[in-house]
Amino acid sequence: MTSSLEQSPGSAILALQRATHVTLQVLAAELAGLDLTPSETNALAILADGRSRTVSELGTAAGTRPTTLTSVLDRLERRGHITRGTRPADRRVVVVELTPSGRAVAETVRQTLGALEARALEGLSAESLAGFHHVLRALTEAPS
């Protein structure tokens, strides 16, 4: 028996939206002590590997325009989690890096995301996960 959501056109997108909403609620609860917005959590998760990124690279990784990141980066910088600087070869390029406190917070975010993903996807086959990632790529790369 299939639900009406599974039968309706666009059901993958509606299901993704619902899963995103639930995931953000769980993350907010588990990271409540860090007082982060979902956008701040996303930026820190991307930077958690310790590699500096340009604002443009961070925007691409986050799926947002660099101009949209400005207020997120302003807040993270005010809280001492990131610094913004320039590249010696091209001073027009703004580079974002984690500070020591930012590395600690980003590591907490990374660990929390990893644990949530492990719990949520436990029991799924490698084939199912590959299919899921294939669908995500298709949605990400869908023409506007």
C-alpha positions as CSV (number, residue, x, y, z in Angstrom):
1,M,0.0,0.0,0.0
2,T,1.4,3.4,-1.0
3,S,0.6,6.7,0.6
4,S,-0.9,9.6,-1.4
5,L,2.4,11.4,-1.0
6,E,4.3,8.6,-2.6
7,Q,1.8,8.6,-5.5
8,S,1.7,12.4,-6.1
9,P,3.8,14.2,-8.7
10,G,6.8,15.9,-7.0
11,S,6.6,13.5,-4.0
12,A,10.3,13.2,-3.9
13,I,10.7,16.9,-3.4
14,L,7.9,17.0,-0.8
15,A,9.5,14.1,1.0
16,L,12.9,15.8,0.9
17,Q,11.4,19.0,2.3
18,R,9.8,17.1,5.1
19,A,13.0,15.2,5.9
20,T,14.9,18.4,5.8
21,H,12.5,20.0,8.3
22,V,12.7,17.1,10.7
23,T,16.5,16.9,10.4
24,L,16.8,20.6,11.1
25,Q,14.6,20.2,14.2
26,V,16.7,17.3,15.5
27,L,19.9,19.2,14.8
28,A,18.6,22.4,16.5
29,A,17.7,20.3,19.6
30,E,21.1,18.5,19.7
31,L,23.1,21.6,19.1
32,A,20.9,24.0,21.2
33,G,23.8,24.9,23.5
34,L,25.7,26.3,20.5
35,D,22.9,28.8,19.6
36,L,23.4,28.4,15.8
37,T,21.0,29.0,13.0
38,P,20.7,26.3,10.4
39,S,22.7,28.4,7.9
40,E,25.5,28.9,10.5
41,T,25.5,25.1,11.2
42,N,25.8,24.4,7.5
43,A,28.7,26.8,7.0
44,L,30.5,25.4,10.0
45,A,29.9,21.8,8.8
46,I,31.4,22.7,5.5
47,L,34.4,24.3,7.1
48,A,34.9,21.5,9.6
49,D,37.5,19.8,7.4
50,G,39.8,22.7,8.4
51,R,40.3,23.9,4.8
52,S,39.9,27.6,4.1
53,R,37.5,28.5,1.4
54,T,36.6,31.6,-0.6
55,V,33.1,33.0,0.0
56,S,32.2,31.9,-3.5
57,E,33.4,28.3,-2.7
58,L,31.6,28.3,0.6
59,G,28.4,29.5,-1.2
60,T,28.6,26.8,-3.8
61,A,29.2,24.1,-1.2
62,A,26.2,25.5,0.9
63,G,24.0,25.8,-2.2
64,T,23.6,29.6,-1.7
65,R,24.8,32.8,-3.3
66,P,27.9,34.4,-1.8
67,T,25.9,37.5,-1.1
68,T,23.4,35.4,1.0
69,L,26.3,34.2,3.2
70,T,27.3,37.7,4.2
71,S,25.0,37.9,7.3
72,V,25.9,34.4,8.3
73,L,29.6,35.1,8.1
74,D,29.1,38.4,9.9
75,R,27.5,36.6,12.8
76,L,30.1,33.8,12.9
77,E,32.9,36.4,12.8
78,R,31.3,38.4,15.6
79,R,31.2,35.3,17.7
80,G,34.8,34.6,17.0
81,H,34.3,31.4,15.0
82,I,35.7,32.5,11.7
83,T,38.1,35.1,10.2
84,R,37.9,36.6,6.7
85,G,41.0,37.7,4.9
86,T,42.4,38.0,1.4
87,R,44.8,36.0,-0.7
88,P,48.1,37.6,-1.3
89,A,47.9,36.9,-5.0
90,D,44.4,38.4,-5.4
91,R,43.3,40.8,-2.6
92,R,39.8,40.9,-4.1
93,V,39.2,37.3,-3.1
94,V,37.8,36.9,0.5
95,V,38.9,33.7,2.2
96,V,37.0,32.3,5.2
97,E,38.9,30.3,7.9
98,L,37.9,28.8,11.2
99,T,39.4,30.2,14.4
100,P,40.4,27.9,17.3
101,S,37.0,28.3,18.8
102,G,35.4,27.9,15.4
103,R,37.3,24.6,14.9
104,A,35.9,23.3,18.3
105,V,32.3,24.3,17.4
106,A,32.7,22.9,13.8
107,E,34.0,19.6,15.2
108,T,30.9,19.4,17.5
109,V,28.7,20.1,14.5
110,R,30.5,17.5,12.4
111,Q,30.3,14.8,15.1
112,T,26.6,15.6,15.7
113,L,25.8,15.4,12.0
114,G,27.7,12.2,11.7
115,A,25.9,10.6,14.6
116,L,22.5,11.7,13.3
117,E,23.3,10.4,9.8
118,A,24.5,7.0,11.2
119,R,21.2,6.7,13.3
120,A,19.0,7.8,10.4
121,L,20.6,5.6,7.7
122,E,21.4,2.6,9.8
123,G,20.2,-0.5,8.0
124,L,20.1,1.0,4.5
125,S,22.1,-0.9,1.9
126,A,25.0,0.7,0.1
127,E,22.8,0.4,-3.1
128,S,20.0,2.4,-1.5
129,L,22.4,5.1,-0.3
130,A,23.9,5.3,-3.7
131,G,20.5,5.7,-5.2
132,F,19.6,8.4,-2.7
133,H,22.8,10.3,-3.6
134,H,22.0,9.9,-7.2
135,V,18.5,11.5,-6.6
136,L,20.1,14.4,-4.6
137,R,22.5,15.1,-7.5
138,A,19.7,15.1,-10.0
139,L,17.7,17.5,-7.9
140,T,20.7,19.7,-7.2
141,E,21.6,19.9,-10.9
142,A,18.0,20.3,-12.1
143,P,17.5,23.1,-14.6
144,S,15.8,26.2,-13.2
